[in-house]
Amino acid sequence: MTNSAPPDDVPIGGEVIRLGQFLKFAGLLDSGGDVKEAIANGYVAVNGEVDRRRGRQLQFGDVVSFDGRRVRVCP
C-alpha cells in the first residue's frame, strides 16, 4: 500500500546532503546507528526505490521514505 499524501518538504539550507544525514535532519531517525541499520536492512527508499547507500547524495526534489513517512529534499 502506497502513501498517496504529498511528502513533507524539508529545507536543507544548502545544495547537497547525504542520505544518512538527511534521515536524521528530517527527524525520521534519531541516531547514526539507527540510520545505518535502517538503510542496511532496506527500510529506506529514495524516489520509490530502496537505496542501501548512506552516502548517497540527495538532490532537491528527491523523496525519501521510511516507516510510512515521506519527506522531500527542498532548498
N, CA, C and O of each residue as an XYZ file, in Angstrom:
300
protein
N       0.838     -1.168      0.000
C       0.000      0.000      0.000
C       0.888      1.238      0.000
O       1.769      1.360      0.851
N       0.677      2.149     -0.926
C       1.486      3.342     -1.010
C       0.780      4.508     -0.347
O      -0.447      4.557     -0.266
N       1.572      5.427      0.114
C       1.053      6.620      0.761
C       0.731      7.642     -0.323
O       1.633      8.077     -1.038
N      -0.525      8.031     -0.459
C      -0.915      8.957     -1.518
C      -0.831     10.418     -1.081
O      -0.972     11.315     -1.913
N      -0.607     10.672      0.196
C      -0.470     12.049      0.667
C       0.830     12.636      0.133
O       1.811     11.913     -0.037
N       0.846     13.935     -0.131
C       2.097     14.541     -0.608
C       3.167     14.469      0.477
O       2.850     14.483      1.667
N       4.434     14.392      0.067
C       5.505     14.325      1.072
C       5.658     15.663      1.788
O       5.314     16.714      1.248
N       6.178     15.608      3.004
C       6.506     16.825      3.741
C       7.790     17.411      3.156
O       8.736     16.673      2.880
N       7.831     18.716      2.968
C       9.035     19.377      2.468
C       9.990     19.648      3.622
O       9.579     20.122      4.681
N      11.283     19.341      3.409
C      12.307     19.590      4.417
C      13.419     20.410      3.773
O      14.225     19.871      3.014
N      13.473     21.722      4.071
C      14.544     22.558      3.522
C      15.878     22.210      4.174
O      15.971     22.118      5.398
N      16.909     22.016      3.352
C      18.199     21.582      3.890
C      19.177     22.735      4.085
O      20.203     22.559      4.742
N      18.883     23.916      3.528
C      19.738     25.068      3.761
C      21.063     25.024      3.038
O      21.953     25.821      3.336
N      21.217     24.117      2.101
C      22.437     24.023      1.309
C      22.096     23.336      0.008
O      20.923     23.167     -0.325
N      23.114     22.940     -0.726
C      22.847     22.315     -2.017
C      22.915     20.797     -1.976
O      22.260     20.124     -2.772
N      23.704     20.251     -1.053
C      23.916     18.802     -1.026
C      23.753     18.280      0.390
O      24.184     18.913      1.354
N      23.130     17.124      0.500
C      23.061     16.415      1.781
C      23.073     14.929      1.470
O      22.515     14.494      0.462
N      23.696     14.167      2.319
C      23.760     12.717      2.115
C      22.557     12.054      2.786
O      21.973     12.587      3.731
N      22.208     10.886      2.273
C      21.014     10.180      2.743
C      21.035      9.979      4.254
O      20.046     10.272      4.925
N      22.137      9.488      4.798
C      22.219      9.244      6.234
C      22.012     10.508      7.047
O      21.313     10.494      8.060
N      22.620     11.603      6.602
C      22.456     12.891      7.291
C      21.007     13.359      7.208
O      20.441     13.840      8.189
N      20.416     13.213      6.027
C      19.058     13.706      5.813
C      18.046     12.973      6.692
O      17.110     13.590      7.201
N      18.223     11.671      6.875
C      17.289     10.908      7.707
C      17.249     11.460      9.130
O      16.182     11.538      9.738
N      18.410     11.842      9.660
C      18.456     12.438     10.993
C      17.945     13.876     10.969
O      17.163     14.272     11.834
N      18.382     14.653      9.986
C      17.987     16.060      9.872
C      16.474     16.209      9.762
O      15.889     17.121     10.347
N      15.842     15.305      9.007
C      14.391     15.369      8.792
C      13.607     14.791      9.969
O      12.379     14.869      9.996
N      14.314     14.209     10.946
C      13.652     13.659     12.124
C      13.049     12.280     11.914
O      12.225     11.834     12.712
N      13.456     11.599     10.841
C      12.930     10.254     10.602
C      13.598      9.229     11.507
O      12.976      8.243     11.903
N      14.865      9.463     11.833
C      15.608      8.593     12.750
C      16.439      9.471     13.682
O      16.765     10.611     13.350
N      16.777      8.929     14.852
C      17.444      9.733     15.869
C      18.956      9.595     15.910
O      19.651     10.553     16.248
N      19.477      8.425     15.573
C      20.911      8.205     15.749
C      21.546      7.629     14.492
O      20.879      7.052     13.634
N      22.854      7.806     14.417
C      23.602      7.248     13.295
C      23.492      5.737     13.230
O      23.450      5.157     12.145
N      23.445      5.099     14.389
C      23.299      3.643     14.422
C      21.969      3.198     13.850
O      21.895      2.222     13.103
N      20.911      3.926     14.207
C      19.586      3.606     13.668
C      19.552      3.808     12.159
O      18.960      3.012     11.429
N      20.196      4.884     11.696
C      20.253      5.166     10.260
C      20.963      4.036      9.530
O      20.471      3.522      8.525
N      22.121      3.657     10.048
C      22.916      2.596      9.414
C      22.108      1.308      9.304
O      22.096      0.667      8.253
N      21.441      0.933     10.376
C      20.655     -0.304     10.402
C      19.462     -0.232      9.442
O      19.210     -1.182      8.700
N      18.737      0.872      9.452
C      17.560      1.009      8.584
C      17.947      0.947      7.117
O      17.272      0.295      6.320
N      19.034      1.624      6.757
C      19.477      1.621      5.357
C      19.980      0.235      4.969
O      19.624     -0.277      3.908
N      20.801     -0.373      5.813
C      21.358     -1.700      5.509
C      20.268     -2.753      5.353
O      20.407     -3.673      4.547
N      19.187     -2.626      6.115
C      18.100     -3.606      6.052
C      17.094     -3.326      4.950
O      16.120     -4.063      4.795
N      17.322     -2.257      4.178
C      16.449     -1.955      3.049
C      15.130     -1.316      3.422
O      14.145     -1.457      2.697
N      15.096     -0.613      4.546
C      13.859      0.020      5.000
C      13.689      1.448      4.475
O      12.651      2.074      4.689
N      14.714      1.957      3.786
C      14.695      3.335      3.301
C      14.620      3.328      1.778
O      15.346      2.591      1.111
N      13.732      4.158      1.240
C      13.614      4.289     -0.215
C      13.827      5.741     -0.622
O      13.448      6.671      0.088
N      14.440      5.902     -1.780
C      14.612      7.229     -2.373
C      13.901      7.211     -3.717
O      14.212      6.399     -4.588
N      12.958      8.101     -3.871
C      12.160      8.175     -5.101
C      11.516      6.827     -5.440
O      11.430      6.435     -6.603
N      11.065      6.130     -4.389
C      10.325      4.887     -4.577
C      11.164      3.640     -4.710
O      10.612      2.549     -4.845
N      12.500      3.761     -4.678
C      13.369      2.593     -4.803
C      14.271      2.473     -3.585
O      14.844      3.459     -3.122
N      14.393      1.246     -3.068
C      15.257      1.000     -1.913
C      16.685      1.407     -2.257
O      17.191      1.072     -3.328
N      17.325      2.125     -1.353
C      18.719      2.525     -1.542
C      19.485      2.181     -0.277
O      19.102      2.595      0.817
N      20.560      1.427     -0.423
C      21.341      0.990      0.730
C      22.654      1.758      0.875
O      23.604      1.260      1.480
N      22.707      2.959      0.326
C      23.931      3.768      0.390
C      23.712      4.973      1.306
O      23.025      5.928      0.941
N      24.304      4.913      2.498
C      24.184      6.038      3.438
C      24.749      7.316      2.848
O      24.253      8.407      3.127
N      25.795      7.182      2.028
C      26.478      8.336      1.467
C      25.876      8.864      0.182
O      26.431      9.780     -0.425
N      24.759      8.312     -0.246
C      24.135      8.798     -1.486
C      23.852     10.289     -1.364
O      23.286     10.742     -0.369
N      24.243     11.040     -2.369
C      23.962     12.469     -2.383
C      22.550     12.698     -2.893
O      22.189     12.260     -3.985
N      21.764     13.387     -2.090
C      20.390     13.689     -2.473
C      20.345     15.027     -3.200
O      21.149     15.920     -2.932
N      19.406     15.151     -4.113
C      19.202     16.371     -4.879
C      17.867     16.985     -4.463
O      17.009     16.300     -3.907
N      17.696     18.277     -4.733
C      16.413     18.910     -4.478
C      15.330     18.159     -5.246
O      15.505     17.835     -6.420
N      14.219     17.886     -4.581
C      13.112     17.168     -5.208
C      13.096     15.681     -4.914
O      12.070     15.031     -5.116
N      14.219     15.116     -4.435
C      14.231     13.696     -4.077
C      13.269     13.466     -2.918
O      13.175     14.288     -2.006
N      12.554     12.345     -2.961
C      11.616     11.988     -1.899
C      12.147     10.755     -1.175
O      12.367      9.707     -1.781
N      12.348     10.902      0.127
C      12.870      9.818      0.964
C      11.714      9.252      1.778
O      10.951      9.995      2.395
N      11.594      7.918      1.772
C      10.517      7.243      2.501
C      11.096      6.317      3.559
O      12.066      5.598      3.320
N      10.478      6.353      4.733
C      10.858      5.444      5.820
C       9.689      5.319      6.779
O       9.127      6.325      7.213
N       9.328      4.112      7.105
C       8.327      3.826      8.139
C       7.006      4.569      7.908
O       6.408      5.100      8.843
N       6.568      4.596      6.655
C       5.289      5.219      6.335
C       5.322      6.722      6.154
O       4.307      7.329      5.815
N       6.478      7.329      6.375
C       6.614      8.784      6.185
C       7.377      9.075      4.907
O       8.268      8.322      4.514
N       7.017     10.177      4.265
C       7.703     10.603      3.050
C       8.093     12.066      3.206
O       7.274     12.905      3.582
N       9.347     12.355      2.915
C       9.845     13.726      3.004
C      10.622     14.070      1.737
O      11.326     13.233      1.173
N      10.477     15.327      1.303
C      11.117     15.773      0.068
C      12.230     16.764      0.399
O      12.054     17.656      1.230
N      13.378     16.597     -0.260
C      14.509     17.500     -0.104
C      14.200     18.808     -0.831
O      13.920     18.805     -2.030
N      14.253     19.925     -0.106
C      13.963     21.239     -0.673
C      15.090     22.211     -0.360
O      15.820     22.040      0.617
N      15.225     23.247     -1.211
C      16.260     24.261     -0.953
C      15.920     25.118      0.267
O      16.683     26.016      0.622
